[in-house]
Amino acid sequence: MKNKLLEKQKFVILIISFIILLLVSFVVSVCVGSQKISLSELINIFSIKKSDGINNKIPILKNIIFQIRLPRSLLVMFTGFVLAGAGCVFQGFFRNPLSEPGIMGITSGATLGAVFSLLVPNFFIFKFLQPISFFAFLGALISGVIIFLLSKKSNGYTSSSSVILTGTALGTFFSSITSIILLSKQNQLHSIYVWLLGSFSGKGWNEFYFLIFPFIISIIFIFFSGRFLDLLSVGEVSAQTLGLDIKHTRLFILLTGSLCASCAVCAGGTIGFVGLISPHIIRIIFTSKHKYLIPLSILLGGIILLVSDTVARIVLSPIELPVGVITSLLGSPFFISLIFSKQKEF
């Protein structure tokens, strides 16, 4: 009883700490860039009355914040949420510490969708949303469904190993088609290459409005997955004894991960390692119980991606690095140490 109380107290402390860090990271993300905005200027922007036209700089700063920085920072934050959540769900369900949407073939499907947009003529919807984002969203969502359908056995049961193997094979197939299209469209190679590295450059309110509902649904699904994952932690046989439907749970987990990956790649392209390292950091500093692991991982994912995007914008200013480069630099050493670590994660 005492241990449970201490566990809850530590969880509350971590939640409050992560929320504060998230807010600080968000404010810094809004203020930092080629045009630096001080905290006092930020306060003035939100407090100044419409009749106060004294400071000519205020309208310019308002435009920078509300039309450029704010929607971008919101997209970055929510993308970090769903990437970390998807990694947490996949790792818990497949009981594989290296699981994330990237190795499931879902990201490759999103990439194929983005590249396929080069072959599609402009439609009315693309006046409000970039075609590359729209088709990346569809590509990830469709690939998740295809992976599940192909991995089903004749008796209707889908094993975890068959899902992973099917996803890996299908991801390779998608990558091959992507290469063929890119070779035939070399004029657009640079823009696609930047997208493949992960970037939020040029993203604004249109993308945010398009994604906010799928983002919220994804996060709700992630939290709902927590009780399934805690039951599965005792083993599939025991979970079935407790009344868990493994078949439907597996479908729900795969669709949840697919929706998360769809939102993430639509918002910022292919961004690696956030979904891998966030849950592991929480396991190291706190616990593996999903009722605690999921909310903490989601908050940490948002913090990591906000910080990475801010660094990507300022490290070579005025040139902007793709955020995927920063997350790879942070995540690669962690990934290597994870492989060689002798600590038992599960």
C-alpha positions in Angstrom: 0.0 0.0 0.0 2.8 2.4 0.9 4.6 1.5 -2.3 1.5 2.3 -4.4 1.2 5.6 -2.6 4.8 6.5 -3.3 4.3 5.4 -6.9 1.3 7.7 -7.4 3.2 10.6 -5.7 6.2 10.2 -8.1 3.8 10.0 -11.0 2.1 13.3 -10.0 5.5 15.0 -9.6 6.7 13.7 -13.0 3.4 14.8 -14.7 3.6 18.3 -13.3 7.4 18.6 -14.2 6.8 17.4 -17.7 3.8 19.8 -18.2 6.0 22.7 -17.1 8.8 21.6 -19.4 6.3 21.2 -22.2 5.0 24.7 -21.7 8.5 26.2 -21.5 9.5 24.3 -24.7 6.4 25.6 -26.4 7.0 29.2 -25.5 10.6 29.0 -26.6 9.6 27.4 -29.8 7.2 30.3 -30.5 9.8 33.0 -29.5 13.0 31.6 -31.1 13.7 31.8 -34.9 15.2 34.1 -37.5 13.1 36.9 -35.9 13.7 36.6 -32.1 10.8 37.6 -29.9 11.5 38.4 -26.3 9.2 37.3 -23.5 8.2 40.9 -22.8 7.3 41.4 -26.4 5.3 38.1 -26.3 3.4 39.4 -23.3 2.7 42.7 -25.0 1.4 41.0 -28.1 -1.2 39.1 -26.1 -2.1 42.0 -23.8 -2.1 45.0 -26.2 -5.5 46.5 -27.1 -6.6 46.9 -30.7 -6.8 50.7 -30.2 -3.1 50.8 -29.2 -1.3 51.4 -32.4 1.7 53.0 -30.8 4.2 50.2 -31.4 4.5 49.6 -35.2 6.4 46.4 -34.5 3.5 44.7 -32.7 1.5 44.0 -35.9 4.5 42.4 -37.5 5.3 40.2 -34.5 1.6 39.3 -34.2 1.7 38.1 -37.8 4.9 36.0 -37.2 3.4 34.4 -34.1 -0.2 33.7 -35.1 0.4 32.9 -38.8 3.7 31.1 -38.7 5.1 30.1 -35.3 1.9 29.2 -33.4 0.5 26.7 -35.9 3.9 25.2 -36.5 4.6 24.7 -32.7 1.2 23.1 -32.2 1.8 20.7 -35.1 5.2 19.8 -33.7 3.8 19.2 -30.2 1.0 17.0 -31.3 3.3 15.1 -33.7 5.6 14.4 -30.7 2.6 13.2 -28.7 1.4 10.7 -31.3 4.9 9.4 -32.2 5.7 8.7 -28.6 2.3 7.2 -28.0 2.5 4.9 -31.1 6.0 3.7 -30.0 4.7 3.0 -26.5 1.7 1.1 -27.8 3.7 -1.0 -30.3 6.5 -1.8 -27.9 4.0 -2.9 -25.2 1.8 -5.0 -27.5 4.6 -6.8 -29.5 6.8 -7.0 -26.4 9.6 -5.7 -28.6 11.7 -2.8 -27.3 12.6 -1.8 -30.8 9.0 -1.6 -32.2 7.8 1.7 -33.7 5.8 2.7 -36.8 9.0 2.8 -38.8 9.7 -0.9 -38.6 6.0 -1.8 -39.2 6.1 -0.6 -42.8 3.6 2.2 -42.0 6.1 5.0 -42.5 7.1 3.5 -45.8 3.5 3.6 -46.9 3.3 7.2 -45.9 6.5 8.0 -47.9 5.0 6.2 -50.9 1.8 8.3 -50.6 3.9 11.5 -50.4 5.9 10.6 -53.5 2.7 9.5 -55.3 1.4 13.1 -54.9 3.9 14.1 -57.5 1.9 12.2 -60.1 -1.5 13.6 -59.2 -2.9 16.8 -60.8 -3.9 19.7 -58.5 -7.4 19.4 -57.2 -9.5 22.0 -55.3 -8.6 20.6 -51.9 -4.9 21.3 -52.5 -5.6 25.0 -52.4 -6.0 24.5 -48.6 -3.7 21.6 -47.9 -0.4 20.5 -49.4 -0.9 17.4 -51.6 2.2 15.8 -50.2 0.6 15.9 -46.7 -2.8 14.6 -47.8 -1.4 11.6 -49.7 1.1 10.8 -46.9 -1.8 10.6 -44.5 -3.7 8.2 -46.8 -0.6 6.2 -47.5 0.1 5.5 -43.8 -3.5 4.7 -43.1 -4.0 2.4 -46.1 -0.7 0.6 -45.4 -1.7 -0.2 -41.9 -4.9 -1.8 -43.1 -3.1 -3.8 -45.8 -0.5 -5.1 -43.3 -3.3 -6.4 -41.1 -5.2 -8.0 -44.0 -2.1 -9.7 -45.4 -0.9 -11.0 -42.0 -4.2 -12.7 -41.2 -4.0 -16.5 -41.1 -6.7 -18.7 -42.6 -8.4 -19.2 -39.3 -8.7 -15.4 -38.9 -6.0 -15.1 -36.2 -3.2 -12.7 -36.6 0.1 -13.4 -34.8 2.3 -10.6 -33.6 5.3 -12.0 -35.5 3.4 -12.2 -38.7 2.3 -8.6 -38.4 5.9 -7.5 -37.9 7.3 -9.6 -40.8 4.5 -8.6 -43.1 5.1 -5.0 -42.3 8.8 -5.2 -42.9 8.3 -7.0 -46.3 5.6 -4.6 -47.4 7.8 -1.6 -46.3 10.6 -2.8 -48.5 8.1 -3.2 -51.4 6.8 0.4 -50.8 10.4 1.7 -50.7 11.1 0.1 -54.1 8.1 1.8 -55.7 9.0 5.1 -54.1 12.5 4.9 -55.6 11.1 4.2 -59.1 8.8 7.3 -58.9 11.6 9.5 -57.5 13.9 8.5 -60.4 11.2 9.5 -62.9 10.6 12.8 -61.1 14.0 14.2 -60.5 12.9 17.9 -60.7 11.0 17.4 -57.4 13.7 15.3 -55.8 14.9 18.0 -53.4 11.5 18.8 -51.9 10.8 15.1 -51.4 14.3 14.6 -49.9 13.7 17.3 -47.3 10.3 15.8 -46.5 11.9 12.3 -46.1 14.3 13.8 -43.5 11.3 15.3 -41.6 10.5 19.0 -41.7 7.7 21.3 -40.5 8.8 24.1 -42.8 5.9 25.9 -44.4 3.3 24.1 -42.4 0.5 26.3 -41.0 -3.1 26.5 -39.9 -4.5 24.5 -42.9 -2.5 21.4 -41.9 -3.4 21.9 -38.2 -7.1 22.2 -38.9 -7.0 19.1 -41.1 -5.1 17.1 -38.5 -6.5 18.3 -35.1 -9.4 15.8 -35.1 -7.3 12.8 -36.1 -4.7 13.9 -33.5 -7.3 13.9 -30.7 -8.8 10.6 -31.8 -5.3 9.0 -31.9 -4.4 10.2 -28.4 -7.8 8.9 -27.1 -7.1 5.5 -28.7 -3.6 5.5 -27.2 -4.9 6.0 -23.7 -7.7 3.5 -24.2 -5.0 0.9 -25.2 -3.4 1.2 -21.8 -5.7 -1.2 -20.0 -5.2 -3.8 -22.8 -1.5 -3.5 -22.6 -1.4 -3.9 -18.9 -3.4 -7.1 -19.2 -1.1 -8.4 -21.9 1.9 -7.8 -19.7 1.0 -11.0 -17.8 1.0 -13.0 -21.1 -1.6 -13.6 -23.8 -2.9 -16.8 -22.2 -3.5 -15.1 -18.8 -5.0 -12.1 -20.6 -7.4 -14.3 -22.4 -8.4 -15.9 -19.1 -9.1 -12.4 -17.8 -11.5 -11.9 -20.7 -9.3 -10.0 -23.2 -10.1 -10.6 -26.9 -6.6 -10.9 -28.4 -7.8 -10.8 -32.0 -9.8 -7.6 -31.6 -7.1 -6.1 -29.4 -4.5 -6.7 -32.0 -6.7 -5.0 -34.7 -7.3 -2.1 -32.4 -3.6 -1.6 -31.6 -2.6 -1.8 -35.3 -5.2 0.7 -36.4 -4.2 3.0 -33.5 -0.6 2.9 -34.5 -1.5 3.4 -38.2 -3.6 6.5 -37.3 -0.8 7.9 -35.2 1.8 7.4 -37.9 -0.6 8.9 -40.5 -1.0 12.1 -38.5 2.7 12.3 -37.8 3.9 11.9 -41.4 1.2 14.2 -42.7 2.3 16.9 -40.2 6.1 16.6 -40.5 7.3 13.8 -42.8 9.3 10.9 -41.6 10.7 11.6 -38.2 12.5 8.8 -36.5 13.5 7.8 -32.9 10.9 9.9 -31.0 8.6 6.9 -30.7 11.5 4.7 -29.7 13.3 6.7 -27.1 10.4 8.4 -25.2 8.9 5.2 -23.7 12.4 3.8 -22.8 13.4 7.0 -20.9 10.2 6.7 -18.9 10.8 3.0 -18.2 14.3 3.9 -17.0 13.3 6.7 -14.7 10.0 5.4 -13.5 7.9 2.4 -14.5 6.7 0.0 -17.2 3.0 0.2 -16.2 1.1 1.6 -19.1 -1.3 3.6 -17.0 1.7 5.7 -16.1 4.0 5.0 -19.1 1.6 6.3 -21.8 0.8 9.8 -20.4 4.4 10.4 -19.4 5.7 9.1 -22.8 3.3 11.3 -24.7 4.4 14.5 -22.8 8.0 13.6 -23.2 7.6 13.0 -26.9 6.1 16.5 -27.3 9.0 18.0 -25.3 11.7 16.2 -27.4 10.2 17.2 -30.7 9.6 20.8 -29.7 13.2 21.1 -28.5 14.5 19.3 -31.7 12.5 21.6 -34.0 13.7 24.7 -32.2 17.4 23.5 -32.5 16.8 22.7 -36.2 15.7 26.3 -36.8 18.5 28.1 -35.0 21.6 25.9 -35.2 22.5 27.1 -38.8 20.1 30.1 -38.9 18.9 31.4 -41.4 19.2 28.0 -42.9 16.7 25.5 -41.4 17.7 21.9 -40.8 15.2 19.1 -41.2 14.0 18.2 -37.7 14.5 14.5 -38.5 18.3 15.2 -38.7 18.2 16.4 -35.1 16.1 13.5 -33.8 18.4 11.1 -35.5 21.5 12.7 -33.9 19.8 12.4 -30.5 18.3 9.0 -31.1 21.1 7.0 -32.8 23.4 6.8 -29.8 20.4 5.9 -27.6 19.4 3.2 -30.1 22.9 1.7 -30.1 23.1 1.8 -26.3 19.7 0.1 -26.2 20.9 -2.7 -28.4 23.9 -3.4 -26.3 22.3 -2.7 -23.0 22.1 -5.7 -20.6 19.2 -4.1 -18.7 16.0 -6.1 -18.9 13.4 -3.7 -20.2 10.4 -6.1 -20.2 
